[in-house]
Amino acid sequence: MNQSAIICVCGAGTMGSGVAQVCAQSGFSTILFDVNNDMIVKSRSGLNNSLQLLIQKGKITAAEKEQIIQRLSFTSNISDCKADIIIEAIIEQKDKKVTLFNQLAIINSTTTIFATNTSSISINEIAREIKNPSNLVGMHFFNPAPIMKLVEIIKTNETDRVVIETIKAFAKQLNKTAVLCNDSPGFIVNRVARHYYLEAMRLVEAGSVDIETIDAVMEASGFKMGPFKLMDLIGIDINYNVSRIVWEALDKPERLRPSIIQQQKLAANELGRKSGKGFYQY
């Protein structure tokens, strides 16, 4: 991907902001869009703080921070979302993603690549309802995007081979490790990881052990974060929705049934770090 290419990230939440930071740090002019102007303000502040932290850690210089900031633009006007690659990182609802892609198709070139960061929704289903489905690909980053190296690239039944090769090259320019897979429930990581979360919660439901012990044991065995700390970081609502979508897509097997513990947390609006309380207090 030519360094002069323009990248647009739609969705200024934690993931979208992180992806925008990665793109701008890698030298790309980056547009960050959100319909909610309050999210734009919050994202701008968060990105500034994140880059300032990199200065304090000696990862970048103050001059480099300024250059990164200059590559970033923020907007709540969808008409500004004209780019070579558009990365969607909005709410995990298929209809909203389809609507967004169809709106963007009207104002963009027929060669614009549309990448969805969905962690669990079928990309083939999205492709069936949008214009130019051959330009759609999954580009699933992991949280926090500036730190996590892995990116899952998911091809649909209609994704053009050139689109796949372009996104693979783009991921490499972002200093990410790209793994290619076909569209399937949960893709690779979220499919395998369901048991990491669900079995941990079943142990707690059964009264066998507490969450702190499970996290401590898993971290002592080599995992960077225990399942409960990780769910708090990801967002309990997001983690639950992934579990629900994968469970339903696979015809509701008992082994993948979502946990009542997460449902209780959702009802109490205890979503993890972003709400100040989840399995732990923040």
Order of alpha helices (4+ residues) and beta strands (2+ residues): beta-alpha-beta-alpha-alpha-beta-beta-alpha-beta-alpha-beta-beta-alpha-beta-alpha-alpha-alpha-alpha-alpha
